[in-house]
Amino acid sequence: MRLKMTLAGLAVLLALAGCGTEPPGQSGRSGQPSGQSVQTTIGNPTAEAMLERNPQTDLLQYQGIVYVNAKGIDWVQEQALEAGERVGEIKRQSSELPYADLTATRLPEGTELFKPKEKSDILIAVVGEEQIRYLAMIEG
């Protein structure tokens, strides 16, 4: 009887050892092959990443930060903002990579950029008489 119990217990342990959620050769939650590490980058989105996701994105880059057109973002449009300090002008219109500061996908070259007088993560692009708000894409 004792031998039967030992064999039954051993069979259960072997069955449980074979049960797992990862395919053979993979371990952990990353799904990466065993022995390989996964590097996760945390930080602000890049123009490259945003354009890979959606090549039609209306964005600009200023001081290494990507700003997207905030036309459809109500809380940005509802803020009372006044153009303050001029911070630069668009030097290049392009969706081609690599992407550099003062490059925009839609704004024409020469478009002036302003920081609002109020503290904000918004830039104001002035095209003719129109002021277009761009929101900084900042993680955290």
VMD Tcl script that draws the C-alpha trace (Angstrom):
set ca {
  {0.00 0.00 0.00}
  {2.80 2.37 0.91}
  {4.48 1.75 -2.46}
  {1.25 2.58 -4.31}
  {0.90 5.87 -2.40}
  {4.51 6.80 -3.13}
  {4.10 6.02 -6.84}
  {0.83 7.97 -6.99}
  {2.46 10.98 -5.29}
  {5.41 10.80 -7.66}
  {3.07 10.66 -10.67}
  {1.22 13.76 -9.43}
  {4.51 15.65 -8.94}
  {5.68 14.72 -12.44}
  {2.36 15.81 -13.93}
  {2.49 19.15 -12.10}
  {6.10 19.73 -13.13}
  {5.07 19.39 -16.77}
  {2.26 21.91 -16.41}
  {3.20 25.47 -17.33}
  {1.87 28.41 -19.26}
  {5.01 29.13 -21.29}
  {5.92 27.20 -24.44}
  {9.08 25.10 -24.24}
  {12.27 27.19 -24.32}
  {10.58 30.30 -22.93}
  {10.43 31.55 -19.40}
  {9.07 34.47 -17.42}
  {6.35 36.87 -18.46}
  {8.31 38.36 -21.36}
  {7.88 35.42 -23.70}
  {11.59 35.72 -24.55}
  {13.69 32.58 -24.97}
  {15.32 31.42 -21.75}
  {18.60 33.13 -20.95}
  {17.79 36.34 -22.85}
  {17.07 39.56 -21.05}
  {14.42 42.07 -22.00}
  {15.21 45.77 -21.98}
  {12.31 48.12 -21.42}
  {12.84 51.76 -22.22}
  {10.86 54.24 -20.22}
  {10.73 57.81 -21.39}
  {9.04 60.30 -23.62}
  {7.74 59.06 -26.97}
  {9.96 59.83 -29.94}
  {8.89 61.28 -33.27}
  {10.14 58.08 -34.88}
  {7.90 55.89 -32.71}
  {4.86 58.09 -33.22}
  {5.33 58.24 -36.99}
  {5.84 54.48 -37.19}
  {2.52 54.05 -35.36}
  {0.71 56.64 -37.53}
  {2.53 58.28 -40.46}
  {-0.24 60.93 -40.70}
  {0.40 62.34 -37.20}
  {0.58 66.15 -37.09}
  {3.57 66.76 -34.83}
  {6.64 68.88 -34.28}
  {9.79 68.44 -32.24}
  {11.22 71.14 -29.98}
  {14.12 70.68 -27.52}
  {13.93 66.90 -27.90}
  {10.23 66.79 -26.95}
  {7.52 65.74 -29.40}
  {4.41 67.93 -29.52}
  {1.20 66.80 -31.24}
  {-1.57 68.93 -32.68}
  {-4.13 69.36 -29.88}
  {-7.08 70.28 -32.11}
  {-9.18 67.38 -30.80}
  {-8.17 67.71 -27.14}
  {-10.90 69.72 -25.43}
  {-9.08 70.58 -22.21}
  {-6.18 72.07 -24.19}
  {-8.50 74.11 -26.40}
  {-10.52 75.36 -23.41}
  {-7.48 76.88 -21.65}
  {-7.14 80.64 -21.86}
  {-3.65 80.94 -23.33}
  {-1.81 83.88 -24.80}
  {1.27 83.55 -26.99}
  {4.29 84.69 -25.01}
  {7.99 84.23 -25.73}
  {8.95 83.26 -29.28}
  {11.00 80.05 -29.00}
  {11.84 79.39 -32.64}
  {10.49 78.63 -36.06}
  {10.00 75.47 -38.07}
  {13.18 74.80 -40.06}
  {12.00 71.73 -41.97}
  {8.71 70.13 -42.94}
  {9.13 66.38 -43.25}
  {7.96 62.97 -42.09}
  {11.29 61.39 -42.98}
  {13.59 60.02 -40.33}
  {15.77 60.84 -38.47}
  {13.73 63.60 -36.90}
  {15.38 66.75 -35.54}
  {14.36 69.74 -33.44}
  {12.23 72.37 -35.18}
  {10.99 69.82 -37.71}
  {7.24 69.41 -38.28}
  {5.16 66.99 -40.29}
  {2.52 69.52 -41.40}
  {3.53 73.03 -40.34}
  {5.28 74.94 -43.13}
  {8.89 76.07 -42.82}
  {9.09 79.47 -41.16}
  {6.09 78.88 -38.86}
  {6.80 80.73 -35.62}
  {6.50 78.87 -32.31}
  {5.61 80.51 -29.00}
  {5.40 79.40 -25.39}
  {2.19 80.55 -23.73}
  {2.58 83.25 -21.08}
  {0.90 80.82 -18.71}
  {3.05 77.85 -17.62}
  {2.12 74.91 -19.75}
  {3.27 71.90 -21.76}
  {1.82 73.53 -24.85}
  {3.41 75.34 -27.77}
  {1.49 77.74 -29.98}
  {2.27 77.69 -33.70}
  {1.19 80.80 -35.59}
  {0.21 80.21 -39.22}
  {-1.07 83.46 -40.71}
  {-3.73 84.65 -38.27}
  {-4.39 81.16 -36.87}
  {-2.91 79.92 -33.59}
  {-2.53 76.14 -33.45}
  {-1.87 74.48 -30.10}
  {0.53 71.57 -29.78}
  {0.66 69.43 -26.63}
  {3.95 67.97 -25.33}
  {4.05 64.17 -25.22}
  {5.69 63.67 -21.83}
  {5.59 60.42 -19.86}
  {4.75 60.55 -16.21}
}
mol new
graphics top color blue
foreach p $ca { graphics top sphere $p radius 0.5 }
foreach p [lrange $ca 0 end-1] q [lrange $ca 1 end] { graphics top cylinder $p $q radius 0.2 }
display resetview
